[in-house]
Amino acid sequence: MKSPINLQEITGQESGIILYDDKNVAVVNWSHGEGIPHWLAPLHDPIYMPTEEEIEDCGIAGDILEELPVDMDIIYDRNGDLQDLIDARKIGEPTVGHVYQIGVHYRVIAPEVWA
């Protein structure tokens, strides 16, 4: 039997980026829940949906923005953290991070510069 997903335990961090199925991306502090965060309405706090998907450690990405679709739709980023990473890349400072695939629907990215 698989254990429920706890992103903080998996990544060793309180926050990161989640890519959902297609091009939806969220920047999340996942220290508050167990499962995968989902939103019922924009600008509200996430609801954590339990899941017991397989977790694949995809290793380290030298530039985590290469893991995201060019035409991504940012569905949640309360503090503008993703734009900060984009701006850093423009001046030649790509962000390194750890990548995990959770089932077939979710990709989790834990930037090394985040807590």
N, C-alpha and C positions, 0 to 999 in steps of 0.2 A: 504494500500500500504506500502510495506517495504521500509526502507531507504537504500541507498547504504552503503556498509561496509566501515568503517573507523577503521582500527586496532588500531590506537593510542587512539581513543575515547573508544573503547571496552576494551582495556587492561590497559589504563592509563600509557602506556609506549611508548617510541619511537622505541623499538626494541624487537625482540623475535625470536622464531623458528616456522617454518611452516612445517607440515608434509602433503605432497600431497598424494592423493589417495592410494598409495601403500607404497613404501619405500623411496621416494624422499624427502629429507629434505633440507631446506634452512634457514640460519640465516640472518635476514633482519632488516635493519633500515627502518621502514615503515612510518616514519614521513613525507615523501616526496610525498605520494600519497594516493588516495582513491581507494579501491578495493583490490583484491588479487594480489600480485606480481607474475609475471611469467617471465621466461627468454627465449629469442630467441636464445641466444648463450652463452656459458660459459664465465665467467669473465666480462660480460657486466652488466650494471645497469638494474634493473628489469623494466618491463613494467607492469603497474597496470591495471588489467582487472576489469571492474565494475561487481559487483555481488550483488544480493539482497537475499542471502541465509538466512535461519533461523539460529540463533545463540543460542547455548546451553552452559550455564556456567556449566562446569564439576567440578568446585571447585579447591581445592589446592592439588597438588601432592607433597608428601614428597621427592620424587626423580624424577625429570622430565625425566631423562634418561630412566626410566621404561615406559614412554609414547612413546618412539621411538623404531622402529624395530631394532633388533640386527644387521640385515644385511642392515642397512640403506645406501642409496646412497646420500652423501652430494653434492648437486648440486650447492650450493652457500654458502660460509662462508669466506668472504673477509679477516677477521682478525684472523681466527683460533679460534674463541670464543667457538665453540662446543668442540674442543679438550681440551680447558682449563677446561670445565665442566667435561669431561671424566677424565682428570688428577686429578682434585679435588676429584672426587668420589673414585679413586684408593687409595687415602690417607685418606679415611674415611670421606669426606666432601661432601655428596650429596647436590644437589641444589634443593631448594624448588621453586615451581612456580605455577602460575595459568593456568588452562587448559580450552580451549574453543573449542567446535566442531562447525564448520561452514558448514552447509549443510551436505552432505554425503562425500564430497571430501577433506575437509581441517580440520586439527587439528592445533590450534594455542596455543603455549606455551609461557608464559611470565615469565621468570626466575626472582625471587625477587631481585637478586643481580644486575640486569641490569636496565638501565634507561628507 
